[in-house]
């Protein structure tokens, strides 16, 4: 999170000092996961079962599909999903989570902070989500809509980044007339959270640098006093 640089994903153009720093966070081949840092999270089917509702859509329920990174799952995500859930009397919300590499492609920097498995359990733990598509395609395809019998596709007010070929990832649901943009009323984003953390870190480092400078000045004054104690006595008269 604190690196916030694309060099995190490519260790070929790093300085030796930066490489050592990055390796300590598990960002390079020396680490386990070049996409999401030091996390050694192990996904199991039992963990998914514990978080999942285990319910399939029932007749009369409205199947609503949403997709995204859902990184650092926060109150902004919850507010969005709550709004989506409230669009139907009997909603069945399916959240499509993109692969780590896909998220990095459209968000850049060192996103995602959390890996796909961690993001999956975070979203499954939300009461407004009934099912999660792990590694959903970036573009909402006709096959996906037909397979899950989707009635409505929703997206928040955040920017919709074109797919790799420049196409609109929501062109198919728009063509079918089932696309809807939702304003959650909450402007909190993962990027804003990261910016706050970086800002706090920079303030912390600046404060410590000032403190260190004062301590060094004090130690230097003590050292000079010990070397020339007579100067101190001269000042007494």
FIPA-467249 format. One line per field, with one value per residue: residue number from 1; residue in three letters; z, y negated, x of N, C-alpha, C in turn. Coordinates in steps of 0.05 Angstrom, whole numbers. Example, Ala and Ser with C-alpha at 12.3 -4.5 7.8 and 13.67 -1.06 7.14 Angstrom:
vexmar [1/2]
rovex [ala/ser]
n.up [156/142]
n.north [114/45]
n.east [264/257]
ca.up [156/143]
ca.north [90/21]
ca.east [246/273]
c.up [156/157]
c.north [66/-1]
c.east [264/258]
// end
This chain:
vexmar [1/2/3/4/5/6/7/8/9/10/11/12/13/14/15/16/17/18/19/20/21/22/23/24/25/26/27/28/29/30/31/32/33/34/35/36/37/38/39/40/41/42/43/44/45/46/47/48/49/50/51/52/53/54/55/56/57/58/59/60/61/62/63/64/65/66/67/68/69/70/71/72/73/74/75/76/77/78/79/80/81/82/83/84/85/86/87/88/89/90/91/92/93/94/95/96/97/98/99/100/101/102/103/104/105/106/107/108/109/110/111/112/113/114/115/116/117/118/119/120/121/122/123/124/125/126/127/128/129/130/131/132/133/134/135/136/137/138/139/140/141/142/143/144/145/146/147/148/149/150/151/152/153/154/155/156/157/158/159/160/161/162/163/164/165/166/167/168/169/170/171/172/173/174/175/176/177/178/179/180/181/182/183/184/185/186/187/188/189/190/191/192/193/194/195/196/197/198/199/200/201/202/203/204/205/206/207/208/209/210/211/212/213/214/215/216/217/218/219/220/221/222/223/224/225/226/227/228/229/230/231/232/233/234/235/236/237]
rovex [unk/unk/unk/unk/unk/unk/unk/unk/unk/unk/unk/unk/unk/unk/unk/unk/unk/unk/unk/unk/unk/unk/unk/unk/unk/unk/unk/unk/unk/unk/unk/unk/unk/unk/unk/unk/unk/unk/unk/unk/unk/unk/unk/unk/unk/unk/unk/unk/unk/unk/unk/unk/unk/unk/unk/unk/unk/unk/unk/unk/unk/unk/unk/unk/unk/unk/unk/unk/unk/unk/unk/unk/unk/unk/unk/unk/unk/unk/unk/unk/unk/unk/unk/unk/unk/unk/unk/unk/unk/unk/unk/unk/unk/unk/unk/unk/unk/unk/unk/unk/unk/unk/unk/unk/unk/unk/unk/unk/unk/unk/unk/unk/unk/unk/unk/unk/unk/unk/unk/unk/unk/unk/unk/unk/unk/unk/unk/unk/unk/unk/unk/unk/unk/unk/unk/unk/unk/unk/unk/unk/unk/unk/unk/unk/unk/unk/unk/unk/unk/unk/unk/unk/unk/unk/unk/unk/unk/unk/unk/unk/unk/unk/unk/unk/unk/unk/unk/unk/unk/unk/unk/unk/unk/unk/unk/unk/unk/unk/unk/unk/unk/unk/unk/unk/unk/unk/unk/unk/unk/unk/unk/unk/unk/unk/unk/unk/unk/unk/unk/unk/unk/unk/unk/unk/unk/unk/unk/unk/unk/unk/unk/unk/unk/unk/unk/unk/unk/unk/unk/unk/unk/unk/unk/unk/unk/unk/unk/unk/unk/unk/unk/unk/unk/unk/unk/unk/unk]
n.up [0/15/-23/-74/-132/-200/-207/-170/-193/-231/-226/-253/-263/-217/-167/-128/-74/-71/-89/-47/-7/-28/-33/20/30/2/-52/-98/-140/-98/-60/-42/-72/-126/-137/-94/-47/19/38/60/54/54/13/21/6/49/78/43/43/96/95/53/32/11/-16/-73/-129/-124/-153/-175/-151/-162/-201/-192/-219/-202/-211/-198/-163/-108/-67/-5/27/44/78/36/-5/21/27/-27/-44/-10/-31/-82/-67/-49/-94/-112/-93/-78/-78/-109/-103/-142/-140/-181/-180/-201/-228/-197/-232/-271/-243/-231/-281/-296/-253/-238/-207/-146/-140/-137/-65/-30/-41/-90/-63/-10/-20/-39/6/38/10/8/61/67/81/40/-5/-45/-76/-104/-160/-174/-200/-244/-313/-342/-378/-382/-406/-456/-448/-393/-371/-390/-367/-311/-311/-308/-286/-278/-284/-247/-233/-198/-187/-200/-247/-310/-337/-402/-436/-453/-509/-519/-517/-488/-425/-407/-450/-469/-428/-431/-483/-477/-445/-390/-356/-301/-266/-201/-148/-90/-51/-20/-21/-10/-28/-46/-63/-39/15/16/2/48/86/66/70/126/140/116/147/196/187/177/226/259/236/250/305/310/290/331/373/355/353/407/428/402/425/478/470/455/501/536/513/516/573/602/577/592/646/644/629/675/702]
n.north [24/-24/-32/-46/-46/-29/0/38/82/96/114/100/49/26/-10/13/2/-8/41/75/55/64/120/134/128/168/160/174/226/253/254/284/270/230/194/180/172/190/225/288/316/372/402/441/489/497/449/415/437/426/371/362/357/401/406/413/374/362/376/317/282/226/224/192/164/143/115/112/90/87/76/71/74/31/-19/-49/-11/21/-13/-21/32/40/3/26/75/57/47/83/122/175/188/218/215/216/213/197/211/185/213/206/187/163/122/92/75/38/3/-8/-30/0/33/92/82/121/192/235/278/258/214/239/266/222/196/236/237/196/177/163/189/246/283/297/285/312/284/258/240/179/150/150/203/233/287/292/263/294/344/336/317/261/205/151/104/70/10/-33/-104/-112/-119/-86/-45/-33/32/75/74/26/24/14/41/52/56/97/108/57/56/92/65/68/43/4/-54/-69/-114/-115/-152/-157/-178/-153/-119/-64/-85/-134/-120/-97/-142/-173/-142/-144/-199/-205/-175/-204/-251/-229/-212/-261/-287/-254/-261/-315/-309/-275/-308/-347/-315/-298/-347/-360/-318/-330/-379/-362/-330/-367/-396/-359/-353/-404/-424/-470/-514/-516/-527/-578/-608/-614/-659]
n.east [16/39/78/57/68/80/126/126/103/138/201/247/268/286/322/379/372/317/298/313/281/231/231/228/176/155/147/175/205/228/190/126/80/76/37/4/34/58/21/3/-43/-84/-129/-187/-238/-272/-268/-294/-345/-360/-367/-403/-472/-498/-544/-586/-612/-681/-746/-779/-744/-701/-646/-587/-530/-464/-399/-328/-268/-270/-233/-197/-245/-296/-337/-359/-366/-403/-447/-460/-473/-516/-553/-560/-582/-631/-660/-696/-753/-746/-686/-628/-564/-507/-438/-385/-317/-256/-195/-130/-89/-120/-145/-101/-88/-129/-130/-78/-15/1/-42/-85/-92/-108/-109/-143/-169/-175/-206/-252/-274/-284/-325/-364/-377/-411/-477/-511/-498/-507/-480/-414/-374/-315/-260/-283/-299/-274/-305/-376/-404/-448/-452/-443/-486/-529/-518/-523/-573/-585/-621/-613/-559/-512/-474/-429/-419/-367/-311/-317/-273/-249/-246/-190/-189/-211/-266/-332/-341/-392/-426/-459/-500/-522/-541/-581/-614/-613/-579/-556/-537/-514/-519/-488/-484/-441/-375/-328/-269/-225/-176/-176/-172/-121/-91/-99/-73/-20/-10/-13/31/74/70/83/136/160/153/184/234/245/246/290/330/333/349/399/426/426/458/506/518/526/571/610/613/636/685/708/705/720/700/647/653/674/631/604/621]
ca.up [0/18/-46/-94/-156/-217/-204/-152/-209/-249/-210/-270/-265/-190/-155/-109/-49/-73/-91/-20/8/-40/-26/48/30/-14/-77/-121/-141/-72/-44/-51/-91/-137/-141/-70/-24/36/48/56/58/40/8/22/1/75/85/27/53/121/89/33/41/2/-28/-102/-134/-124/-171/-165/-142/-182/-201/-198/-221/-199/-215/-190/-148/-80/-52/22/29/63/80/10/-18/35/19/-55/-45/3/-51/-102/-55/-45/-120/-117/-69/-71/-93/-107/-113/-149/-143/-197/-171/-222/-221/-188/-255/-285/-226/-234/-308/-299/-231/-238/-182/-135/-134/-112/-39/-21/-63/-98/-42/12/-29/-42/32/48/-3/17/89/67/82/16/-27/-43/-89/-115/-183/-168/-225/-265/-336/-339/-394/-376/-431/-460/-435/-364/-366/-395/-348/-284/-315/-295/-293/-277/-280/-234/-230/-182/-201/-207/-275/-323/-354/-425/-436/-467/-537/-521/-516/-462/-412/-401/-474/-472/-412/-441/-507/-469/-429/-362/-341/-283/-250/-175/-131/-62/-32/-5/-40/-1/-47/-37/-68/-18/40/12/3/76/100/58/82/154/142/111/170/217/181/180/255/270/227/267/331/307/287/357/390/346/362/436/432/393/446/501/463/455/530/548/501/526/597/613/565/609/671/637/627/702/713]
ca.north [0/-48/-35/-60/-50/-6/15/60/105/102/109/98/23/15/-14/34/-5/-4/70/87/46/78/148/137/128/191/151/184/256/264/257/305/260/204/177/170/169/211/241/317/326/397/405/468/491/495/421/403/447/412/344/361/363/428/406/407/356/375/363/292/265/210/229/167/169/120/125/93/100/89/77/59/72/10/-28/-58/13/30/-31/-15/58/36/-10/46/94/45/41/103/132/200/187/238/199/231/195/208/200/188/223/186/175/146/98/75/64/14/-15/-16/-32/27/45/89/85/148/211/244/294/241/197/257/271/196/190/256/231/174/187/156/205/274/301/283/298/309/281/251/225/150/142/166/216/246/314/289/255/317/366/330/307/235/186/123/100/43/0/-57/-129/-114/-118/-60/-44/-15/57/74/68/0/26/9/67/56/52/118/102/32/64/107/47/77/30/-18/-66/-74/-133/-105/-175/-156/-183/-139/-99/-51/-103/-155/-108/-95/-169/-182/-127/-154/-225/-202/-164/-225/-268/-215/-213/-289/-292/-239/-274/-338/-299/-264/-331/-359/-297/-299/-373/-358/-301/-344/-399/-347/-321/-390/-403/-340/-357/-430/-431/-496/-534/-517/-541/-606/-621/-618/-685]
ca.east [0/56/96/42/83/79/151/118/96/160/225/270/278/289/349/385/360/288/293/315/258/208/233/220/147/146/137/190/206/236/166/108/60/85/14/-9/51/68/-1/5/-70/-90/-158/-198/-267/-286/-270/-315/-371/-366/-375/-424/-500/-505/-571/-588/-635/-707/-766/-790/-723/-688/-617/-573/-501/-446/-372/-308/-245/-278/-208/-200/-274/-301/-365/-368/-375/-427/-469/-467/-487/-542/-571/-566/-600/-657/-673/-717/-767/-732/-661/-606/-541/-482/-415/-363/-291/-236/-169/-110/-76/-140/-149/-77/-88/-145/-126/-50/0/5/-68/-101/-78/-116/-111/-170/-181/-183/-229/-275/-286/-294/-350/-383/-385/-431/-504/-527/-488/-515/-461/-391/-361/-287/-245/-303/-288/-277/-329/-399/-411/-474/-451/-446/-514/-547/-512/-534/-600/-584/-643/-604/-531/-508/-447/-430/-413/-338/-305/-317/-249/-253/-232/-164/-193/-224/-295/-346/-346/-420/-441/-479/-524/-534/-556/-606/-631/-614/-557/-564/-516/-524/-505/-490/-484/-415/-353/-304/-258/-200/-154/-177/-162/-92/-80/-99/-51/6/-8/-6/58/92/70/97/164/169/155/207/259/249/254/317/349/336/365/427/437/431/481/530/525/538/598/628/617/654/712/717/690/728/682/623/659/678/605/593/630]
c.up [0/-6/-67/-119/-173/-217/-186/-168/-229/-235/-227/-270/-237/-183/-135/-82/-49/-74/-64/-4/-2/-32/3/51/13/-41/-102/-121/-115/-54/-56/-74/-101/-141/-115/-45/-7/45/40/60/42/38/9/16/27/83/69/36/79/116/70/45/33/-11/-58/-106/-137/-144/-159/-155/-166/-180/-210/-198/-218/-202/-206/-175/-119/-62/-26/28/51/62/54/-6/-6/27/-9/-57/-31/-16/-73/-92/-52/-71/-125/-91/-59/-87/-88/-119/-118/-154/-159/-189/-192/-211/-213/-212/-270/-270/-230/-261/-309/-275/-228/-210/-172/-127/-148/-87/-29/-45/-68/-76/-19/4/-31/-15/44/36/6/45/90/65/57/-8/-24/-56/-101/-138/-179/-195/-249/-288/-332/-354/-387/-401/-432/-446/-405/-356/-369/-374/-321/-286/-301/-305/-294/-271/-269/-233/-214/-200/-208/-237/-286/-343/-377/-422/-452/-496/-541/-519/-488/-449/-406/-426/-478/-454/-420/-466/-499/-452/-400/-345/-325/-267/-223/-160/-102/-42/-15/-25/-31/-22/-35/-41/-47/8/39/14/32/91/92/70/111/158/137/134/193/213/185/210/267/261/243/294/331/305/314/375/382/354/392/442/424/413/470/495/464/484/543/538/512/551/608/602/581/634/667/636/654/713/697]
c.north [-25/-52/-52/-67/-25/11/39/85/113/94/105/71/10/10/8/28/-1/26/83/80/61/107/153/138/151/183/163/214/268/268/277/295/233/185/165/173/194/230/271/330/351/401/434/467/488/466/407/411/432/384/342/368/391/429/399/389/372/361/338/273/250/213/203/173/142/132/103/107/105/92/62/54/53/1/-39/-34/22/13/-26/11/56/23/10/66/84/40/61/112/158/201/211/225/217/210/209/195/206/199/200/172/156/120/80/62/38/-5/-25/-16/-4/41/73/93/113/167/220/260/277/224/214/260/245/191/211/251/209/186/183/173/235/293/284/299/292/308/276/237/195/140/161/178/227/273/312/282/278/339/361/319/279/217/157/122/72/36/-26/-82/-132/-110/-90/-60/-25/11/54/66/41/0/21/36/73/53/73/113/76/38/77/89/54/64/7/-28/-75/-94/-125/-128/-175/-158/-170/-119/-86/-70/-125/-145/-106/-122/-179/-168/-138/-182/-224/-192/-187/-245/-255/-216/-241/-296/-278/-251/-299/-330/-289/-287/-344/-342/-297/-325/-373/-341/-314/-365/-385/-339/-344/-399/-385/-344/-383/-438/-459/-518/-538/-532/-571/-621/-626/-645/-708]
c.east [17/75/82/58/81/104/146/113/118/186/250/283/281/318/353/372/330/281/294/290/233/207/223/190/137/137/151/191/214/212/148/90/68/62/4/8/56/45/3/-21/-74/-120/-165/-227/-283/-289/-292/-342/-379/-376/-399/-451/-508/-532/-569/-612/-660/-726/-778/-769/-710/-658/-603/-543/-485/-418/-352/-285/-253/-253/-210/-229/-282/-331/-376/-379/-402/-451/-479/-483/-514/-562/-579/-586/-628/-672/-696/-729/-754/-706/-643/-582/-517/-460/-393/-337/-270/-210/-150/-98/-95/-144/-125/-77/-105/-143/-97/-38/5/-21/-70/-83/-83/-117/-139/-184/-191/-207/-254/-289/-297/-322/-371/-393/-407/-459/-520/-518/-496/-495/-438/-380/-331/-271/-264/-289/-293/-302/-352/-410/-439/-475/-455/-474/-533/-543/-525/-562/-604/-607/-633/-574/-527/-479/-449/-423/-383/-334/-306/-294/-254/-237/-206/-167/-207/-254/-306/-351/-375/-437/-463/-504/-537/-551/-582/-624/-633/-591/-567/-541/-528/-507/-509/-492/-459/-392/-327/-295/-233/-176/-153/-166/-131/-79/-79/-76/-24/10/0/22/79/94/86/127/175/173/179/233/265/259/283/337/354/354/394/441/444/456/507/538/537/566/618/633/637/683/724/701/696/710/657/628/663/652/593/600/620]
// end
